[in-house]
Amino acid sequence: MGVSTYSQGNKERDATVMKTSILSLAALLVLGGCVSEAQINAELSRHIGQSETQLVREMGVPNRHYSTGGHTFLAYIKGYQSTNAYSTGFGYPFGFGWGGYGYGYGWGGPIDYSADTVPYYCETDFDIVQERVVGFARHGNGC
């Protein structure tokens, strides 16, 4: 991967392209409820055939890279955490009454409060050969 310099105009244009790509994906998430794996793969497939430079311009600088046997792999990693909170409770009512009238009171409180935090991540690896994207793979529990 060669080192290149960008003018301020190119940096601003690159940032705009990246923001547009992110906003487009966010719009798909909001409007579609959720994006299917086929839709995500279709979006990622459009990078096949692009130059490595164009991929980095659109996706940003990768989190890591690795080169072996004429292949360079660029890894983009996204992660988030999901927290599920829950509690159980108890209560004990008291009451008495006669002739259709009654009085009552009660008390209660929590027994337990717990929260489970689950980390999720998705790594997308682009395969680069001779400075062109030839494929990609996704893995992780958040893909």
C-alpha positions in Angstrom: 0.0 0.0 0.0 1.7 3.2 -1.1 1.7 6.5 0.8 0.0 9.3 -0.9 -0.8 12.9 0.0 -4.2 14.6 -0.4 -5.0 18.2 -0.8 -7.5 19.7 1.7 -10.1 19.6 -1.1 -9.6 15.9 -1.6 -9.9 15.3 2.1 -13.1 17.2 2.3 -14.5 15.4 -0.7 -13.5 12.0 0.7 -15.2 12.9 4.0 -18.3 13.8 2.1 -18.3 10.5 0.2 -17.9 8.6 3.5 -20.7 10.5 5.2 -23.0 10.0 2.2 -22.3 6.2 2.3 -22.9 6.0 6.0 -26.1 8.1 5.7 -27.3 5.9 2.9 -26.8 2.7 5.0 -28.5 4.4 8.0 -31.5 5.3 5.8 -31.7 1.7 4.7 -31.8 0.6 8.3 -34.4 3.1 9.3 -36.7 2.7 6.3 -36.3 -1.0 6.0 -36.5 -1.8 9.7 -33.4 -4.0 9.3 -31.2 -4.8 6.5 -31.0 -8.4 5.3 -27.7 -10.2 4.8 -28.4 -10.3 1.1 -28.8 -6.5 1.0 -25.5 -6.0 2.9 -23.7 -8.4 0.6 -25.1 -6.6 -2.4 -23.8 -3.3 -1.0 -20.4 -4.7 -0.3 -20.2 -6.5 -3.7 -20.2 -3.1 -5.4 -16.6 -2.7 -4.2 -15.4 -5.7 -6.2 -13.3 -4.4 -9.0 -12.5 -1.1 -7.3 -9.0 0.1 -6.7 -7.7 -0.2 -3.2 -7.5 3.6 -3.1 -11.1 4.0 -4.0 -12.1 1.4 -1.3 -10.2 3.3 1.4 -11.7 6.6 0.2 -15.2 5.2 0.6 -14.8 3.0 3.6 -12.2 4.9 5.5 -8.9 3.7 6.8 -9.1 0.0 7.8 -8.8 -1.1 11.4 -6.0 -3.5 10.3 -4.4 -5.1 7.3 -2.4 -8.2 6.5 -0.4 -9.2 3.3 0.5 -12.7 2.2 1.0 -14.5 -1.1 0.2 -11.5 -3.3 -3.0 -10.8 -1.4 -3.7 -7.8 1.0 -6.6 -8.1 3.4 -8.1 -4.9 4.7 -10.3 -5.4 7.8 -13.1 -3.1 8.9 -14.5 -3.9 12.3 -17.7 -2.5 13.8 -18.8 -3.3 17.3 -21.5 -2.5 19.8 -22.9 -3.7 23.1 -26.5 -4.7 24.0 -27.6 -4.5 27.6 -30.7 -6.4 28.7 -31.9 -5.3 32.1 -34.5 -7.1 34.1 -35.8 -7.4 37.7 -38.2 -9.5 39.6 -40.4 -8.3 42.5 -42.8 -9.4 45.2 -45.8 -8.0 46.9 -48.2 -8.8 49.7 -51.7 -7.3 49.8 -53.8 -6.8 53.0 -57.5 -6.1 53.0 -60.7 -6.5 54.9 -64.3 -5.5 54.3 -68.0 -6.0 54.9 -71.2 -5.1 53.3 -69.7 -4.3 49.9 -67.1 -1.9 51.3 -63.5 -2.7 52.0 -60.2 -1.3 52.8 -56.8 -2.5 51.7 -53.1 -1.8 51.5 -50.1 -3.6 50.4 -46.3 -3.5 50.2 -43.7 -4.9 47.8 -40.2 -4.4 46.6 -37.6 -5.8 44.2 -36.0 -9.1 44.8 -33.3 -8.9 42.2 -32.0 -6.6 39.5 -29.7 -7.9 36.9 -28.3 -6.7 33.6 -26.6 -8.8 30.9 -24.2 -6.9 28.5 -23.4 -8.7 25.3 -20.6 -7.4 23.0 -21.3 -7.8 19.3 -18.8 -7.2 16.5 -18.7 -7.7 12.7 -15.5 -7.8 10.7 -15.6 -7.3 7.0 -12.3 -8.3 5.2 -11.7 -7.1 1.7 -9.3 -9.2 -0.4 -7.0 -7.0 -2.6 -4.9 -8.5 -5.5 -2.8 -6.2 -7.7 -4.4 -3.2 -6.0 -8.0 -4.3 -6.9 -10.7 -5.6 -4.7 -11.4 -9.3 -5.7 -13.6 -10.4 -2.8 -14.8 -10.0 0.7 -15.8 -12.0 3.8 -17.8 -11.2 6.9 -17.6 -12.8 10.3 -18.5 -12.2 13.9 -21.6 -12.5 16.1 -22.9 -9.1 15.0 -23.0 -9.6 11.2 
